[in-house]
Amino acid sequence: MATQPKTAAATVPDAQADLTGMPARQCATMADIRREIDRMDRVLVRAIAERVTYIERAAEIKTDRARVRDTARIEDVIEKVKAACAREGLKPEIAEPVWRAMMERCIAHEFALFDALAAAGKK
């Protein structure tokens, strides 16, 4: 009986397994560090993918294209991120530009979805 080759998906741990890892201080080798960074990247991708589902739903719910970019909401999110940084010990100089870039890409995605829905007569 022939064995099936392993696919990339088959070698990626499930989401539950990614929730716990080795604390950075316990990593003794670069292999440990890289494994844990890869684990955290999977966690981040899952979180961003979930966040995007809400952006997509917002594009469906909003009736006015001018409301896709909400500057007050952007600044509110940034303030919440900075507060979370203070609690978690993350420098806001790292987090803020990451969030701003992510929000800009999400806003562009939401505009594209809004426009596609409008073109399809669903707005």
C-alpha positions in Angstrom: 0.0 0.0 0.0 1.5 3.3 -1.0 1.7 6.1 1.5 0.4 9.6 0.8 3.0 12.3 0.7 2.7 14.9 3.5 1.2 18.2 2.5 2.1 21.5 4.1 -1.3 21.5 5.7 -0.7 18.1 7.2 2.4 19.3 9.0 0.8 22.4 10.5 -0.5 22.0 14.1 -4.2 22.7 14.7 -5.4 26.0 16.2 -5.7 24.6 19.7 -2.2 23.3 19.7 -0.9 26.8 18.7 -2.4 28.5 21.8 0.3 27.2 24.1 4.0 27.3 23.4 7.4 27.6 25.0 8.1 30.9 26.8 10.9 32.9 25.0 13.1 32.6 28.1 13.0 28.8 27.8 14.1 28.7 24.2 17.6 27.4 24.1 18.3 27.3 20.4 17.5 29.2 17.3 15.4 26.2 16.2 13.3 26.7 19.4 13.0 30.5 18.6 12.0 29.9 15.0 9.5 27.2 15.9 7.8 29.5 18.4 7.8 32.5 16.0 6.2 30.2 13.3 3.6 29.2 15.9 2.9 32.8 16.8 2.6 33.7 13.1 -0.1 31.0 12.7 -1.9 32.5 15.6 -1.7 35.9 14.1 -2.9 34.8 10.7 -5.9 33.1 12.3 -6.7 36.2 14.3 -6.4 38.5 11.3 -8.4 36.1 9.1 -11.2 36.3 11.8 -10.9 40.1 11.9 -11.3 40.3 8.1 -14.6 38.4 8.4 -16.0 41.3 10.4 -14.6 43.8 7.9 -16.4 41.8 5.2 -19.7 41.8 7.1 -19.3 45.6 7.7 -19.1 46.1 3.9 -22.5 44.2 3.7 -24.1 46.2 6.5 -23.0 49.7 5.6 -25.3 51.5 3.2 -23.1 54.6 2.6 -19.7 54.3 0.9 -18.6 57.4 2.7 -18.8 55.5 6.0 -16.3 52.8 5.0 -13.4 55.0 6.2 -14.2 56.1 9.7 -11.3 58.3 11.0 -12.7 58.5 14.5 -13.0 54.7 14.7 -9.4 54.3 13.4 -8.1 56.6 16.2 -10.3 54.8 18.7 -8.8 51.4 17.7 -5.3 52.9 17.9 -6.0 54.1 21.5 -7.3 50.7 22.5 -4.2 49.1 20.9 -1.9 51.4 22.9 -3.8 50.6 26.1 -3.4 46.9 25.3 0.3 47.4 24.7 0.7 49.0 28.1 -1.0 46.0 29.7 1.0 43.4 27.7 4.4 45.1 27.8 4.6 45.8 24.0 6.1 49.0 22.8 3.5 51.0 21.0 6.2 52.0 18.5 6.0 48.5 17.2 2.2 47.9 17.4 0.8 51.2 16.1 2.3 51.1 12.6 1.4 47.5 12.3 -2.2 48.3 13.2 -2.4 51.3 11.0 -1.1 49.3 8.0 -3.5 46.4 8.8 -6.4 48.9 9.0 -5.5 50.6 5.8 -5.5 47.2 4.0 -8.8 46.2 5.6 -10.3 49.6 4.6 -9.2 49.0 1.0 -10.7 45.5 1.1 -13.9 46.9 2.5 -14.1 49.5 -0.2 -13.6 46.8 -2.9 -16.3 44.7 -1.4 -18.7 47.6 -0.9 -18.2 48.6 -4.6 -18.7 45.0 -5.8 -21.9 44.7 -3.8 -23.1 48.1 -5.2 -22.2 47.0 -8.8 -24.2 43.8 -8.2 -27.2 45.9 -7.1 -27.0 44.7 -3.5 -26.6 48.2 -2.1 
